[in-house]
């Protein structure tokens, strides 16, 4: 038997098993459970995922670099890879969440705030930029176009009278033009 044959065979058979028939009703219910303001943003870097895994195959459906793609759109793309066959939406949602903790994470799960910033939904301890960890509530993509990895500093965003999307106490935004402004209050 050729070297690597069993590994390739296992990967190919796992690929077939991951696809399942998903009815319109199942997809609609899964989309209803998905927050409207959740998006996935790809930094354009190569992910460190196992080829053939559901994580790799579902997040790689995003080809747009630094363009927020609604999580609902990703779930639809993944559910309809081949007609009515695709990946289970709950498995795709879980794969995106798991990727947030991966080494060299480059697909960020972000919530869009009312003023246009996209903030991390969960901590990303090892972003692919390697500059520093991304905390829940840090800006991944600002409404001005500033990206998390441009200067290596995420900006934690909160609302003056309410808790941040990640549940932390209220904070003020730190603007690049005013480095002396408070980071957390």
C-alpha positions as CSV (number, residue, x, y, z in Angstrom):
1,X,0.0,0.0,0.0
2,X,1.5,3.4,-0.9
3,X,2.6,5.7,1.9
4,X,-0.1,8.1,2.9
5,X,-2.8,6.0,1.2
6,X,-4.8,5.5,4.4
7,X,-4.6,9.2,5.4
8,X,-5.9,10.3,1.9
9,X,-8.7,7.7,2.0
10,X,-9.8,8.7,5.5
11,X,-9.9,12.4,4.4
12,X,-11.8,11.6,1.3
13,X,-14.4,9.4,3.1
14,X,-14.7,12.1,5.9
15,X,-15.5,14.6,3.1
16,X,-18.4,12.6,1.9
17,X,-19.7,12.0,5.4
18,X,-19.7,15.8,6.2
19,X,-22.2,16.6,3.3
20,X,-25.8,16.0,4.2
21,X,-29.2,16.8,2.7
22,X,-30.5,20.0,4.2
23,X,-34.1,21.0,3.6
24,X,-35.2,24.6,3.2
25,X,-37.0,24.4,6.5
26,X,-33.8,23.2,8.4
27,X,-31.8,26.0,6.8
28,X,-34.5,28.6,7.6
29,X,-34.6,27.5,11.2
30,X,-30.8,27.6,11.4
31,X,-30.7,31.1,9.9
32,X,-33.3,32.3,12.4
33,X,-31.0,31.2,15.3
34,X,-28.1,33.2,13.9
35,X,-27.7,36.8,15.0
36,X,-28.3,39.2,12.1
37,X,-25.3,41.4,13.0
38,X,-22.7,38.5,13.0
39,X,-20.2,38.5,10.2
40,X,-17.1,36.6,9.2
41,X,-14.1,38.7,8.1
42,X,-11.1,37.0,6.4
43,X,-7.7,38.8,6.7
44,X,-6.4,37.2,3.5
45,X,-3.8,35.2,5.3
46,X,-3.6,31.4,5.1
47,X,-5.4,29.6,7.9
48,X,-3.8,26.8,9.9
49,X,-6.6,24.3,9.5
50,X,-6.6,20.6,8.6
51,X,-7.4,20.3,4.9
52,X,-10.6,18.4,4.4
53,X,-12.0,19.3,7.9
54,X,-15.4,20.9,8.1
55,X,-13.7,24.0,9.5
56,X,-11.4,24.3,6.5
57,X,-14.0,23.5,3.9
58,X,-16.6,25.8,5.3
59,X,-14.5,28.9,6.1
60,X,-12.7,28.7,2.8
61,X,-16.1,29.4,1.2
62,X,-15.2,33.0,2.0
63,X,-13.1,34.5,-0.7
64,X,-13.6,38.1,0.0
65,X,-10.6,39.7,1.8
66,X,-11.4,42.3,4.5
67,X,-15.0,42.3,3.4
68,X,-17.5,41.4,6.2
69,X,-19.6,38.4,5.0
70,X,-22.8,37.9,7.1
71,X,-22.6,34.6,9.0
72,X,-26.0,33.8,7.6
73,X,-24.6,34.0,4.0
74,X,-21.8,31.7,5.0
75,X,-24.3,29.2,6.4
76,X,-26.3,29.4,3.2
77,X,-23.2,28.9,1.0
78,X,-22.1,25.9,3.1
79,X,-25.6,24.3,3.1
80,X,-25.9,24.5,-0.7
81,X,-22.5,23.3,-1.8
82,X,-24.1,20.8,-4.1
83,X,-27.8,21.5,-4.7
84,X,-29.6,20.6,-1.5
85,X,-26.5,18.9,0.0
86,X,-24.0,20.7,2.1
87,X,-22.7,21.2,5.6
88,X,-25.0,21.3,8.6
89,X,-25.4,25.0,9.5
90,X,-24.9,24.3,13.2
91,X,-21.6,22.5,12.4
92,X,-20.5,25.4,10.3
93,X,-21.3,27.9,13.0
94,X,-19.3,25.8,15.5
95,X,-16.4,25.5,13.1
96,X,-16.2,29.3,12.8
97,X,-16.3,29.6,16.6
98,X,-13.6,26.9,17.0
99,X,-11.4,28.7,14.5
100,X,-11.3,31.8,16.8
101,X,-9.1,29.8,19.2
102,X,-6.8,28.3,16.5
103,X,-3.2,29.1,16.0
104,X,-3.0,31.7,13.2
105,X,-6.7,32.5,13.1
106,X,-7.4,34.6,10.1
107,X,-11.2,34.4,9.9
108,X,-12.7,36.6,12.5
109,X,-16.3,36.3,13.9
110,X,-17.4,39.9,14.4
111,X,-20.5,41.7,15.4
112,X,-21.5,44.8,13.5
113,X,-22.3,47.7,15.8
114,X,-24.8,50.4,14.9
115,X,-22.1,53.0,14.0
116,X,-20.4,50.6,11.6
117,X,-17.5,49.1,13.4
118,X,-17.1,45.3,13.4
119,X,-15.9,44.0,16.8
120,X,-14.7,40.5,17.8
121,X,-17.4,38.3,19.3
122,X,-14.9,36.2,21.2
123,X,-11.3,36.3,22.1
124,X,-8.8,35.3,19.4
125,X,-5.6,34.4,21.3
126,X,-3.5,33.8,18.2
127,X,-4.4,35.9,15.2
128,X,-2.5,35.3,12.0
129,X,-0.9,38.7,12.1
130,X,0.9,37.5,15.2
131,X,1.1,41.0,16.7
132,X,-1.1,40.4,19.8
133,X,-4.3,38.7,20.9
134,X,-7.6,40.1,19.8
135,X,-10.1,40.4,22.7
136,X,-13.9,40.2,22.6
137,X,-15.1,43.7,21.8
138,X,-11.9,44.8,20.0
139,X,-12.4,46.4,16.6
140,X,-11.6,43.9,13.8
141,X,-12.6,46.3,11.0
142,X,-13.5,49.9,11.8
143,X,-16.1,51.9,9.9
144,X,-13.3,54.1,8.7
145,X,-11.6,51.1,7.2
146,X,-8.9,50.6,9.8
147,X,-8.1,46.9,10.2
148,X,-7.0,45.1,13.3
149,X,-3.7,44.0,11.8
150,X,-2.6,47.3,10.3
151,X,-1.0,48.7,13.3
152,X,-1.3,45.6,15.6
153,X,-3.6,47.4,18.0
154,X,-7.2,46.4,18.4
155,X,-9.4,49.1,19.8
156,X,-12.0,48.1,22.4
157,X,-15.3,49.7,21.6
158,X,-18.2,50.2,24.0
159,X,-21.3,52.3,24.3
160,X,-21.3,55.1,26.8
161,X,-24.4,54.0,28.7
162,X,-24.6,50.3,27.9
163,X,-22.4,47.2,28.0
164,X,-20.3,46.3,25.1
165,X,-21.3,43.5,22.7
166,X,-19.0,41.1,24.7
167,X,-20.7,42.0,28.0
168,X,-17.9,44.1,29.5
169,X,-18.5,47.3,31.4
170,X,-18.9,50.5,29.4
171,X,-15.8,51.9,27.7
172,X,-14.8,54.8,25.6
173,X,-13.5,54.4,22.1
174,X,-9.7,55.1,21.7
175,X,-9.1,56.9,18.4
176,X,-5.8,56.7,16.6
177,X,-5.7,60.5,16.3
178,X,-5.9,60.8,20.1
179,X,-3.5,58.3,21.7
180,X,-3.9,59.9,25.1
181,X,-7.6,59.0,25.3
182,X,-8.6,56.4,27.8
183,X,-8.6,52.8,26.7
184,X,-10.9,51.5,29.4
185,X,-12.8,53.4,32.0
